[in-house]
Amino acid sequence: MPSIPRPLVPDDDGSADARVAAVLLEFSRGAADAAEVLTVLSTARLLVPVVALLTESEVGEHGITREKESEMALPKLIGEDGREAVLAFTGAEPLTRWRADARPIQATGPQVCQAAVSERAAAVVVDVAGPVSFVIEGTALQALAAMDGPASQVAARLAGSGVTVARLAPAVPPRRRFPWSRRS
């Protein structure tokens, strides 16, 4: 019988970590760089969404279709270029803003990046529906996925690596903020 894993933060109320919210806001204003955001994300609790995916239905005696079987799935975003991204959220409110029926699973920043790498995703998109979105890809994604030590190692791993992180322009309409579309 499968066991339910213990939560990272047992009495978590779903609020975004104040350090994460602050550094993302500073990043959006140009007052913090990507390495600072990644350093904070390397120790932060994030929420990864899972959604129910209908796998089998049946028609009942009154002609009503009903769910027979479903599975929980990790939704991904698909870029216009075909690349996939795993979603992560800083808290329950940004997760609900994206999709109200998604269930949150606690994970650390490195665990989310490890999941993205194991899923062969090209990126992790943090808070896709705002308030401040952040994309982790390339060398930064690989560095966080490889983390198994103290957070101070993030800056060392990223130093001189040519890390680039996408900045999102607020003037872009919400449906075109990212070159990604939903896929479960």
C-alpha positions, -999 to +999 in steps of 0.1 A: +000+000+000+014+034-009+022+057+019+015+094+021+047+114+023+052+137+052+049+174+043+080+195+042+063+221+064+036+203+085+017+234+096+020+252+062-009+276+056-001+280+019+013+315+021+043+325+000+076+326+018+082+363+025+119+360+013+107+345-020+080+372-026+104+400-017+132+388-041+108+382-069+094+417-065+129+431-065+138+411-096+107+425-114+119+460-106+155+453-117+169+456-081+178+419-078+195+396-103+187+361-113+214+346-091+198+362-061+164+348-070+178+313-076+197+314-043+164+321-024+145+295-045+172+269-036+159+267-001+123+277-005+092+256-002+073+257-035+040+242-044+038+219-075+003+214-089-013+180-096-047+178-114-072+150-118-072+135-153-102+115-165-090+082-179-122+063-182-159+073-181-192+054-185-228+062-194-252+054-165-287+040-169-302+075-173-278+085-201-256+106-178-218+103-183-199+098-151-163+093-141-153+058-137-115+062-133-091+091-130-054+096-123-035+125-108-012+142-133+016+168-132+005+194-157+031+209-180+032+240-202+042+235-239+061+263-256+053+273-292+087+257-300+076+224-284+096+227-252+079+217-220+080+234-186+070+222-151+050+246-131+057+257-095+040+282-073+052+303-043+019+298-025-017+287-026-030+320-039-009+321-071-017+284-076-054+291-073-051+321-096-037+297-123-061+268-117-085+265-088-089+227-090-052+220-088-039+203-057-007+215-041+023+192-034+051+208-013+086+206-028+119+225-024+132+245-054+159+218-061+132+190-060+111+209-085+141+213-108+150+176-104+114+167-114+116+189-144+149+173-155+135+138-149+105+148-170+128+161-197+113+195-194+133+225-205+122+249-177+104+255-145+080+284-145+073+299-111+040+316-106+029+315-142-002+336-134+017+361-113+021+382-093+057+380-105+067+351-128+102+337-130+115+311-155+144+287-145+160+270-175+194+260-190+224+260-167+203+274-138+178+245-140+207+220-141+225+236-112+194+236-090+185+200-100+220+189-090+219+206-056+224+184-026+243+207-003+239+242+013+222+271-005+255+289-006+266+265-033+240+279-058+259+312-063+291+293-067+276+269-093+260+298-112+290+322-111+305+326-145+280+301-160+263+326-183+229+320-167+201+338-185+166+341-171+136+353-190+122+387-179+085+391-187+072+425-199+041+435-181+026+451-212+021+418-229-015+405-228-019+377-202-025+349-227+007+357-245+029+363-214+047+330-220+052+311-252+036+282-234+002+265-235-014+242-210-010+204-213-016+178-187 
